[in-house]
Amino acid sequence: MNILGVIPARGGSKGIPRKNILDFCGKPLITYSIELGNRAVEQGLLRSCIVSTDDREIADISRAAGARTPFLRPAELATSTAKTVDVLLHALAFLEERGESYDAVMLLQPVCPLRTIGDVEQVIRLAETTGAESVISVYKEEYVCDLVSYRMEGRFGAPLDPDHNKGRRRQEHQALYIRNGSFYLTRTSFLKDTGLIISDRPALFVMDKQRSINLDTPEDVELLEWALSR
């Protein structure tokens, strides 16, 4: 497939300010995704890979790392409420106006740097062999299930499973597969027709739980530093 890689990096992150360019093991966080995207282009897995940002500093750092930054994202697509699908559609429209068309888009979030070029190849192969409209990366969760989960109601827990206290083994529940944010691959036609990134029946690319760290809270910083240092 003719695939565009998109690395989204707005400047106004709130949970961890400027998280996309924080230093991790000697280089800005976004650099890990840029290096992966560039390697995928070199190996013919992606046709092109770009950084979509509204922030000039992020754009400068990205270019210094070898990224293609063909535009600064419009302000309305850089708010905390802006949808990622609109960021992807904007990138596609911008490039199409300049004669570039793509069969699919691979979203590579900077906050998920523990990916390999082998992962990229397998995600694309999964899309091609299944014909899926979208592929998402997940990890297998064998402990968390309805049997051990509760909602908070005042000071009390409301069980999600009525058999939570009947001695049933959690192994009797099917394992869950949790989105980890590392990969989203979506066919362009589906993106444009539905305004969605994930189809109702996405193909699942299963990654190790240890590589499924998503930098979202300050508590994740130390964990990610440890993982990258390994």
Secondary structure, DSSP 8 states (H G I E B T S, - for coil): --EEEEEE--S--SSSTTGGG-EETTEEHHHHHHHHHHHHHHTTS-SEEEEEBS-HHHHHHHHHTT-B---B--GGGSSTT--HHHHHHHHHHHHHTTT---SEEEE--TT-----HHHHHHHHHHHHHH--SEEEEEEEESS-SGGG-EEEETTEEEESSTTTTTT--GGGS--EEEEEEEEEEEEHHHHHHHS-SS-SS-EEEEE-GGG-----SHHHHHHHHHHHH-
